[in-house]
Each structure stands twice: as structure tokens, then as C-alpha cells.
Amino acid sequence: MPTINKNKLTKEQIEKAMACGTAEELMALAKSEGVELTKEEADAYLAELADVELQEGSLKMAAGGSCDSYVCSMVGL
């Protein structure tokens, strides 16, 4: 089975992957797309996705101005 080419992932595929809560869920999703993942690869992808989610959340808070002083200090704003 092919490996994941991150440059060719669609927005929908990324959203589905971000909705996965466990490596096993991500592995099943990948398999349904014709890609075989090991548990280690799935764990690594989930860690990457968590970083992306965190960065987007921090940016949204800063852009929207909905950040109290405690939360802002926690994310470095």
C-alpha cells in the first residue's frame, strides 16, 4: 500500500484525520483511503495534527481578541 503524501492531502482528509482520537481510528481511516499506517506512524501524525490544532486555536484567540490575561499569558500573547 502507498504511503501518505502530505502535499496531496485534501482539506476533507485532513479534517477527518483531525477528528480521530486514537492511533487506531487514524489507522482505520487511512486504510479506508488505501494507505497502510503503523501504530508509530499514526501516533506521529496525531501529534502533528495536535500541534496544528493548537496553533490554529491560539491564532484564532489572538485574532478575535477573546483572550483574558491569564489565557493570553499561557499562549505567550
Biotite code that builds the C-alpha atoms (Angstrom):
import biotite.structure as struc

atoms = struc.array([
    struc.Atom([0.000, 0.000, 0.000], chain_id="A", res_id=1, res_name="MET", atom_name="CA", element="C"),
    struc.Atom([1.207, 3.553, -0.668], chain_id="A", res_id=2, res_name="PRO", atom_name="CA", element="C"),
    struc.Atom([2.463, 5.949, 1.978], chain_id="A", res_id=3, res_name="THR", atom_name="CA", element="C"),
    struc.Atom([0.891, 9.294, 2.784], chain_id="A", res_id=4, res_name="ILE", atom_name="CA", element="C"),
    struc.Atom([1.937, 12.201, 0.601], chain_id="A", res_id=5, res_name="ASN", atom_name="CA", element="C"),
    struc.Atom([1.176, 15.163, 2.878], chain_id="A", res_id=6, res_name="LYS", atom_name="CA", element="C"),
    struc.Atom([1.321, 17.565, -0.065], chain_id="A", res_id=7, res_name="ASN", atom_name="CA", element="C"),
    struc.Atom([-1.616, 15.834, -1.763], chain_id="A", res_id=8, res_name="LYS", atom_name="CA", element="C"),
    struc.Atom([-3.987, 15.584, 1.219], chain_id="A", res_id=9, res_name="LEU", atom_name="CA", element="C"),
    struc.Atom([-7.329, 17.269, 0.717], chain_id="A", res_id=10, res_name="THR", atom_name="CA", element="C"),
    struc.Atom([-8.900, 19.556, 3.283], chain_id="A", res_id=11, res_name="LYS", atom_name="CA", element="C"),
    struc.Atom([-11.567, 16.892, 3.844], chain_id="A", res_id=12, res_name="GLU", atom_name="CA", element="C"),
    struc.Atom([-8.943, 14.194, 4.505], chain_id="A", res_id=13, res_name="GLN", atom_name="CA", element="C"),
    struc.Atom([-7.156, 16.440, 6.991], chain_id="A", res_id=14, res_name="ILE", atom_name="CA", element="C"),
    struc.Atom([-10.426, 17.250, 8.784], chain_id="A", res_id=15, res_name="GLU", atom_name="CA", element="C"),
    struc.Atom([-11.262, 13.536, 9.023], chain_id="A", res_id=16, res_name="LYS", atom_name="CA", element="C"),
    struc.Atom([-7.792, 12.803, 10.392], chain_id="A", res_id=17, res_name="ALA", atom_name="CA", element="C"),
    struc.Atom([-8.097, 15.616, 12.949], chain_id="A", res_id=18, res_name="MET", atom_name="CA", element="C"),
    struc.Atom([-11.367, 14.061, 14.155], chain_id="A", res_id=19, res_name="ALA", atom_name="CA", element="C"),
    struc.Atom([-9.587, 10.813, 15.005], chain_id="A", res_id=20, res_name="CYS", atom_name="CA", element="C"),
    struc.Atom([-8.974, 10.456, 18.724], chain_id="A", res_id=21, res_name="GLY", atom_name="CA", element="C"),
    struc.Atom([-6.710, 7.430, 18.672], chain_id="A", res_id=22, res_name="THR", atom_name="CA", element="C"),
    struc.Atom([-3.994, 5.925, 16.529], chain_id="A", res_id=23, res_name="ALA", atom_name="CA", element="C"),
    struc.Atom([-6.306, 3.002, 15.829], chain_id="A", res_id=24, res_name="GLU", atom_name="CA", element="C"),
    struc.Atom([-9.007, 5.322, 14.450], chain_id="A", res_id=25, res_name="GLU", atom_name="CA", element="C"),
    struc.Atom([-6.455, 7.064, 12.245], chain_id="A", res_id=26, res_name="LEU", atom_name="CA", element="C"),
    struc.Atom([-5.101, 3.717, 11.053], chain_id="A", res_id=27, res_name="MET", atom_name="CA", element="C"),
    struc.Atom([-8.640, 2.601, 10.106], chain_id="A", res_id=28, res_name="ALA", atom_name="CA", element="C"),
    struc.Atom([-9.280, 5.894, 8.291], chain_id="A", res_id=29, res_name="LEU", atom_name="CA", element="C"),
    struc.Atom([-6.012, 5.599, 6.380], chain_id="A", res_id=30, res_name="ALA", atom_name="CA", element="C"),
    struc.Atom([-6.790, 2.004, 5.456], chain_id="A", res_id=31, res_name="LYS", atom_name="CA", element="C"),
    struc.Atom([-10.192, 3.079, 4.088], chain_id="A", res_id=32, res_name="SER", atom_name="CA", element="C"),
    struc.Atom([-8.265, 5.525, 1.869], chain_id="A", res_id=33, res_name="GLU", atom_name="CA", element="C"),
    struc.Atom([-5.926, 2.749, 0.671], chain_id="A", res_id=34, res_name="GLY", atom_name="CA", element="C"),
    struc.Atom([-2.973, 3.645, 2.907], chain_id="A", res_id=35, res_name="VAL", atom_name="CA", element="C"),
    struc.Atom([-1.434, 1.348, 5.498], chain_id="A", res_id=36, res_name="GLU", atom_name="CA", element="C"),
    struc.Atom([-0.079, 3.048, 8.655], chain_id="A", res_id=37, res_name="LEU", atom_name="CA", element="C"),
    struc.Atom([1.849, 1.531, 11.521], chain_id="A", res_id=38, res_name="THR", atom_name="CA", element="C"),
    struc.Atom([0.865, 2.474, 15.066], chain_id="A", res_id=39, res_name="LYS", atom_name="CA", element="C"),
    struc.Atom([4.062, 4.526, 15.351], chain_id="A", res_id=40, res_name="GLU", atom_name="CA", element="C"),
    struc.Atom([3.267, 6.457, 12.151], chain_id="A", res_id=41, res_name="GLU", atom_name="CA", element="C"),
    struc.Atom([-0.306, 7.068, 13.292], chain_id="A", res_id=42, res_name="ALA", atom_name="CA", element="C"),
    struc.Atom([0.908, 8.339, 16.682], chain_id="A", res_id=43, res_name="ASP", atom_name="CA", element="C"),
    struc.Atom([3.346, 10.686, 14.932], chain_id="A", res_id=44, res_name="ALA", atom_name="CA", element="C"),
    struc.Atom([0.641, 12.040, 12.603], chain_id="A", res_id=45, res_name="TYR", atom_name="CA", element="C"),
    struc.Atom([-1.726, 12.583, 15.540], chain_id="A", res_id=46, res_name="LEU", atom_name="CA", element="C"),
    struc.Atom([0.986, 14.534, 17.359], chain_id="A", res_id=47, res_name="ALA", atom_name="CA", element="C"),
    struc.Atom([1.493, 16.700, 14.253], chain_id="A", res_id=48, res_name="GLU", atom_name="CA", element="C"),
    struc.Atom([-2.245, 17.276, 13.932], chain_id="A", res_id=49, res_name="LEU", atom_name="CA", element="C"),
    struc.Atom([-2.494, 18.251, 17.604], chain_id="A", res_id=50, res_name="ALA", atom_name="CA", element="C"),
    struc.Atom([0.230, 20.864, 17.042], chain_id="A", res_id=51, res_name="ASP", atom_name="CA", element="C"),
    struc.Atom([-1.665, 22.281, 14.074], chain_id="A", res_id=52, res_name="VAL", atom_name="CA", element="C"),
    struc.Atom([-4.902, 22.432, 16.084], chain_id="A", res_id=53, res_name="GLU", atom_name="CA", element="C"),
    struc.Atom([-3.160, 24.188, 18.979], chain_id="A", res_id=54, res_name="LEU", atom_name="CA", element="C"),
    struc.Atom([-1.503, 26.743, 16.718], chain_id="A", res_id=55, res_name="GLN", atom_name="CA", element="C"),
    struc.Atom([-4.783, 27.490, 14.920], chain_id="A", res_id=56, res_name="GLU", atom_name="CA", element="C"),
    struc.Atom([-6.612, 27.870, 18.247], chain_id="A", res_id=57, res_name="GLY", atom_name="CA", element="C"),
    struc.Atom([-4.028, 30.295, 19.573], chain_id="A", res_id=58, res_name="SER", atom_name="CA", element="C"),
    struc.Atom([-4.164, 32.323, 16.386], chain_id="A", res_id=59, res_name="LEU", atom_name="CA", element="C"),
    struc.Atom([-7.967, 32.493, 16.468], chain_id="A", res_id=60, res_name="LYS", atom_name="CA", element="C"),
    struc.Atom([-7.927, 33.719, 20.072], chain_id="A", res_id=61, res_name="MET", atom_name="CA", element="C"),
    struc.Atom([-5.391, 36.405, 19.253], chain_id="A", res_id=62, res_name="ALA", atom_name="CA", element="C"),
    struc.Atom([-7.183, 37.470, 16.081], chain_id="A", res_id=63, res_name="ALA", atom_name="CA", element="C"),
    struc.Atom([-10.586, 37.541, 17.749], chain_id="A", res_id=64, res_name="GLY", atom_name="CA", element="C"),
    struc.Atom([-9.388, 39.353, 20.828], chain_id="A", res_id=65, res_name="GLY", atom_name="CA", element="C"),
    struc.Atom([-11.263, 36.871, 23.038], chain_id="A", res_id=66, res_name="SER", atom_name="CA", element="C"),
    struc.Atom([-8.370, 36.248, 25.338], chain_id="A", res_id=67, res_name="CYS", atom_name="CA", element="C"),
    struc.Atom([-8.319, 37.024, 29.043], chain_id="A", res_id=68, res_name="ASP", atom_name="CA", element="C"),
    struc.Atom([-4.991, 37.981, 30.586], chain_id="A", res_id=69, res_name="SER", atom_name="CA", element="C"),
    struc.Atom([-4.357, 34.527, 32.104], chain_id="A", res_id=70, res_name="TYR", atom_name="CA", element="C"),
    struc.Atom([-5.003, 32.661, 28.859], chain_id="A", res_id=71, res_name="VAL", atom_name="CA", element="C"),
    struc.Atom([-3.019, 35.202, 26.851], chain_id="A", res_id=72, res_name="CYS", atom_name="CA", element="C"),
    struc.Atom([-0.041, 34.793, 29.145], chain_id="A", res_id=73, res_name="SER", atom_name="CA", element="C"),
    struc.Atom([-0.260, 30.991, 28.795], chain_id="A", res_id=74, res_name="MET", atom_name="CA", element="C"),
    struc.Atom([-0.020, 31.163, 24.998], chain_id="A", res_id=75, res_name="VAL", atom_name="CA", element="C"),
    struc.Atom([2.573, 33.942, 25.010], chain_id="A", res_id=76, res_name="GLY", atom_name="CA", element="C"),
    struc.Atom([0.415, 36.870, 23.930], chain_id="A", res_id=77, res_name="LEU", atom_name="CA", element="C"),
])
